[in-house]
């Protein structure tokens, strides 16, 4: 069943999409179109763009990046837990201690395997 809130939200989304589309169309139709070679160059902070250098990256680089993302995403779960720490009680503390133990075991394993060595 469609409620009035759903209809209002749908109208809001349609109005926003219509306004964005109208503004893009007007910019395309009315705006000046004088392309030249300088305008066609990519812009990199006011400097001339550097040519793409296809060098080889070590697998170690990607491994460290992957481990960083993995541990970063896992440890994001600490923030909501810290906010509601007092209301969770002992069960919440134990569950977070088990979670942190798993994260710590993974970190120690990666360290012992040499995944964090940068040579």
Residue pairs with C-beta under 8 A, 6 or more apart in sequence:
41 48
41 49
42 49
43 49
44 50
60 115
60 117
60 118
60 119
63 115
64 115
64 116
64 118
67 110
67 115
67 116
70 106
71 103
71 106
71 107
74 103
75 103
77 99
78 96
81 88
81 92
81 96
84 92
85 92
85 93
110 116
